[in-house]
């Protein structure tokens, strides 16, 4: 939600209230004005040198109640596939890191021009976390990885709906309409175990969100990583019966 418009403090305070008494952390996605809009994107050569400072302050003020409650996780900067590894882009990303100094930033880039050892060294120097993604296997798209460049490790699973990924007439939900098979999840479970050993915290985000496919797949992944059954909501089991194999039995049930 925060990607489409910056939140206000009253709204984020309401989110904090909803999770009182629960072990919950908010991993917040930074608004698209910083990463997607070519008329304002930090690092675009058409922009004023000082663009973004006030906008960053406003965004941080909007999530201040989350941070005050001790529930703020990493901030995600998600760039589109069109964001290529150029000197201008790197300078823009560096400036954006400066605007959000003091926060744990993780950066998602989708074009394979970024997939370089020297880029990850640069990420480490700036304190930026590398977002390991799963996306359709298409030309110049970054493939699966297990890079850890900061204290926090991060994974986002977008699905592999190749026919809709770059389709101009596709609705947003259609791009992420994908259900991973157990065979596709297993390599990610192995990567996640290795990343856990290299990081202080690890976040796995399911973004294949059409009709509950993200929670279904992420629960399957969680069960594989932990090597045990997990809590699965009954409505989700009804929609995806295969989840019954990994679902904990309700308390009091013997069979």
Backbone torsions as a table, in degrees:
resi	resn	phi	psi	omega
1	UNK	NA	-40.2	-178.2
2	UNK	-68.3	-14.3	176.8
3	UNK	-70.0	-36.1	-174.2
4	UNK	-84.6	-30.1	173.1
5	UNK	-158.2	141.8	-179.3
6	UNK	-60.3	138.7	179.0
7	UNK	-76.8	158.8	170.7
8	UNK	-102.6	163.6	-173.2
9	UNK	-62.3	-35.0	-179.9
10	UNK	-63.9	-40.8	179.9
11	UNK	-65.6	-47.4	-177.8
12	UNK	-69.1	-30.1	174.4
13	UNK	-64.0	-35.2	176.3
14	UNK	-65.7	-36.9	177.2
15	UNK	-63.8	-42.5	179.5
16	UNK	-60.4	-41.6	-179.2
17	UNK	-63.2	-35.8	-178.5
18	UNK	-65.4	-23.5	-176.7
19	UNK	-108.9	17.7	177.5
20	UNK	-56.5	135.0	178.3
21	UNK	80.5	2.3	-179.3
22	UNK	-116.8	146.7	177.3
23	UNK	-79.8	83.3	-171.7
24	UNK	-129.4	135.4	176.9
25	UNK	-124.7	140.0	179.3
26	UNK	-95.5	118.1	170.7
27	UNK	-96.6	110.1	-166.5
28	UNK	-99.8	132.4	177.3
29	UNK	-90.3	124.4	-177.7
30	UNK	-71.0	146.9	-173.2
31	UNK	-60.9	149.9	-175.2
32	UNK	-66.6	-18.2	178.8
33	UNK	-61.1	-24.7	179.7
34	UNK	-84.5	-22.5	-169.8
35	UNK	-124.1	-24.4	-170.9
36	UNK	-115.5	-33.1	-174.4
37	UNK	-79.2	110.7	-177.2
38	UNK	-65.0	-16.3	179.0
39	UNK	-82.3	-15.5	-179.1
40	UNK	-130.2	-13.9	-171.1
41	UNK	-54.1	128.8	177.8
42	UNK	-59.7	130.0	-179.5
43	UNK	102.1	-15.6	175.7
44	UNK	-70.9	132.7	-173.6
45	UNK	-65.6	-14.8	179.5
46	UNK	-84.1	-9.8	-174.1
47	UNK	-82.8	151.2	169.8
48	UNK	-63.4	144.4	-174.6
49	UNK	-56.5	-32.4	-172.8
50	UNK	-101.0	9.5	179.5
51	UNK	-62.1	141.2	171.0
52	UNK	108.9	-22.2	-175.9
53	UNK	-63.7	-50.1	-179.4
54	UNK	-68.1	-37.3	179.3
55	UNK	-64.1	-39.9	178.4
56	UNK	-65.5	-41.7	177.6
57	UNK	-60.7	-42.0	-179.7
58	UNK	-65.3	-41.9	178.9
59	UNK	-62.9	-45.3	-178.2
60	UNK	-66.3	-34.9	176.5
61	UNK	-64.6	-33.4	-179.5
62	UNK	-68.4	-27.8	-179.9
63	UNK	-106.2	9.3	-179.1
64	UNK	-56.4	-39.6	178.5
65	UNK	-61.5	-31.3	177.3
66	UNK	-66.9	-45.4	179.6
67	UNK	-66.3	-40.3	-179.6
68	UNK	-61.9	-30.5	179.7
69	UNK	-83.4	-0.4	-179.1
70	UNK	73.1	26.1	-175.4
71	UNK	-117.1	14.3	-178.0
72	UNK	-90.3	119.5	173.8
73	UNK	-92.4	-153.2	-178.6
74	UNK	-72.1	154.2	172.7
75	UNK	-97.2	128.9	-178.2
76	UNK	-96.6	124.1	169.0
77	UNK	-102.8	106.3	-178.1
78	UNK	-106.8	114.5	-179.8
79	UNK	-96.9	152.2	177.9
80	UNK	-77.4	167.7	178.6
81	UNK	-58.3	-28.7	-178.3
82	UNK	-71.9	-11.1	-179.8
83	UNK	-82.4	104.2	-174.1
84	UNK	-97.8	161.7	-179.2
85	UNK	-80.6	92.3	179.3
86	UNK	-126.0	161.9	176.9
87	UNK	-56.5	-38.9	179.9
88	UNK	-65.5	-41.0	179.9
89	UNK	-66.1	-41.8	179.1
90	UNK	-64.8	-39.8	178.2
91	UNK	-64.0	-40.8	178.3
92	UNK	-63.9	-42.5	178.8
93	UNK	-64.5	-39.0	177.8
94	UNK	-62.9	-43.1	178.8
95	UNK	-65.5	-37.4	179.0
96	UNK	-66.6	-38.8	175.8
97	UNK	-60.9	-35.7	178.4
98	UNK	-68.9	-37.4	179.4
99	UNK	-64.8	-31.2	-179.8
100	UNK	-107.2	29.3	-179.0
101	UNK	-56.7	140.4	-179.6
102	UNK	93.4	-10.8	177.3
103	UNK	-105.5	151.9	175.4
104	UNK	-78.5	111.7	-178.9
105	UNK	-104.6	136.1	170.4
106	UNK	-121.6	143.6	-170.9
107	UNK	-123.8	126.9	175.6
108	UNK	-106.6	119.8	171.9
109	UNK	-119.6	143.9	-172.1
110	UNK	-112.9	-17.7	-178.7
111	UNK	-87.7	139.0	-172.6
112	UNK	-73.2	-2.2	174.4
113	UNK	-65.8	-19.6	178.4
114	UNK	-84.7	-14.2	-172.0
115	UNK	-80.1	73.8	-177.1
116	UNK	-135.6	144.7	177.8
117	UNK	-58.9	-40.1	-178.0
118	UNK	-66.4	-29.0	176.5
119	UNK	-66.5	-41.8	-179.4
120	UNK	-70.2	-33.5	173.4
121	UNK	-61.5	-41.8	178.4
122	UNK	-64.6	-40.8	175.8
123	UNK	-57.7	-46.8	-179.2
124	UNK	-60.5	-41.0	-179.1
125	UNK	-63.7	-35.3	179.3
126	UNK	-85.8	-7.5	-177.9
127	UNK	76.9	23.8	-178.4
128	UNK	-94.1	135.9	175.5
129	UNK	-84.3	139.7	178.2
130	UNK	-87.2	127.8	177.4
131	UNK	-91.1	115.0	177.4
132	UNK	-84.1	124.9	-172.3
133	UNK	-121.8	154.6	168.0
134	UNK	-115.7	123.6	-179.4
135	UNK	-144.7	171.2	179.2
136	UNK	-55.4	144.2	-179.9
137	UNK	-82.0	85.4	-177.3
138	UNK	-124.8	161.9	-178.1
139	UNK	-54.2	135.3	176.5
140	UNK	63.4	19.9	174.1
141	UNK	-99.0	130.1	178.0
142	UNK	-58.6	136.2	179.4
143	UNK	-92.2	180.0	179.9
144	UNK	-58.3	145.8	-178.9
145	UNK	-151.8	177.2	178.3
146	UNK	-143.3	46.9	-176.6
147	UNK	-82.8	138.2	175.2
148	UNK	-125.4	111.7	-176.0
149	UNK	-116.3	5.8	178.9
150	UNK	-152.4	-176.7	178.8
151	UNK	-62.2	-29.4	-177.7
152	UNK	-101.2	133.2	171.8
153	UNK	-102.1	151.0	-171.4
154	UNK	-147.7	137.5	179.3
155	UNK	-133.3	138.1	172.3
156	UNK	-131.0	127.9	-179.1
157	UNK	-107.5	110.6	-175.2
158	UNK	-96.2	-8.7	-172.9
159	UNK	90.2	174.0	-176.1
160	UNK	-129.5	43.8	-178.8
161	UNK	-82.1	74.6	-174.5
162	UNK	-57.5	-43.7	-177.3
163	UNK	-60.6	-27.8	-176.1
164	UNK	-101.0	-10.2	-169.1
165	UNK	-60.3	-45.5	-179.8
166	UNK	-111.2	9.4	-178.1
167	UNK	-66.9	127.2	-176.0
168	UNK	-68.8	-27.8	-177.4
169	UNK	-95.7	6.9	-177.1
170	UNK	-81.1	138.6	173.0
171	UNK	-74.6	152.2	-178.3
172	UNK	-52.3	-42.3	-177.2
173	UNK	-67.3	-25.7	-179.3
174	UNK	-68.4	-35.1	-179.9
175	UNK	-61.8	-31.6	-174.9
176	UNK	-105.5	18.3	177.7
177	UNK	-85.0	92.4	-177.0
178	UNK	-157.9	137.3	177.7
179	UNK	-119.0	117.6	-178.6
180	UNK	-71.9	141.9	173.5
181	UNK	-83.4	159.9	176.0
182	UNK	-55.8	-35.5	-179.7
183	UNK	-66.6	-32.2	178.2
184	UNK	-77.2	-27.3	-178.9
185	UNK	-79.9	-30.1	-173.6
186	UNK	-57.6	-45.8	177.3
187	UNK	-60.1	-32.9	177.8
188	UNK	-69.9	-36.5	176.7
189	UNK	-60.7	-40.9	178.9
190	UNK	-66.3	-42.6	178.2
191	UNK	-62.2	-42.9	-177.2
192	UNK	-63.4	-40.8	178.0
193	UNK	-59.5	-42.1	-179.8
194	UNK	-68.8	-38.8	178.8
195	UNK	-66.5	-34.5	178.2
196	UNK	-59.4	-35.5	-178.4
197	UNK	-73.0	-14.7	-176.2
198	UNK	-108.3	0.5	-172.0
199	UNK	-134.7	160.7	176.5
200	UNK	-84.1	-25.5	178.1
201	UNK	-151.9	148.2	179.9
202	UNK	-135.3	132.8	179.5
203	UNK	-115.2	132.4	174.8
204	UNK	-122.7	118.6	-175.8
205	UNK	-114.3	123.6	173.8
206	UNK	-88.8	122.6	-179.4
207	UNK	-116.3	7.0	174.7
208	UNK	-87.6	69.8	-158.0
209	UNK	-92.1	7.1	-177.3
210	UNK	-71.1	126.3	176.2
211	UNK	53.1	42.3	173.2
212	UNK	72.7	17.0	-178.5
213	UNK	-69.8	-31.3	179.3
214	UNK	-64.4	-53.0	179.1
215	UNK	-62.9	-34.4	178.0
216	UNK	-62.6	-50.0	-178.3
217	UNK	-69.2	-38.0	-178.9
218	UNK	-69.8	-31.6	175.0
219	UNK	-68.8	-38.5	174.7
220	UNK	-61.4	-41.6	179.7
221	UNK	-66.0	-42.5	179.2
222	UNK	-60.5	-43.3	179.4
223	UNK	-62.6	-38.5	179.4
224	UNK	-68.3	-43.2	-177.9
225	UNK	-66.4	-43.7	-176.5
226	UNK	-82.8	-19.2	-179.7
227	UNK	70.7	33.2	178.9
228	UNK	-155.4	171.0	177.1
229	UNK	-76.1	156.6	-175.6
230	UNK	-132.0	165.4	177.8
231	UNK	-72.7	127.0	-179.7
232	UNK	-128.7	120.9	178.9
233	UNK	-57.2	140.3	-177.2
234	UNK	-59.0	-41.7	178.2
235	UNK	-59.4	-33.0	178.8
236	UNK	-71.5	-36.1	176.4
237	UNK	-65.3	-35.9	179.2
238	UNK	-65.9	-36.9	-179.6
239	UNK	-77.8	-34.7	-178.8
240	UNK	-128.1	83.1	-174.3
241	UNK	-56.5	-25.1	180.0
242	UNK	-63.6	-17.1	179.6
243	UNK	-71.3	-17.1	179.2
244	UNK	-61.4	-26.2	179.6
245	UNK	-66.6	-27.0	-177.8
246	UNK	-108.4	0.2	-173.0
247	UNK	-83.0	133.7	172.1
248	UNK	-64.6	145.1	175.1
249	UNK	-77.5	140.0	176.5
250	UNK	-57.5	149.7	179.4
251	UNK	-57.4	135.5	-179.8
252	UNK	97.4	-17.0	179.0
253	UNK	-85.7	130.9	179.7
254	UNK	-97.2	-26.8	-174.8
255	UNK	-127.2	NA	NA
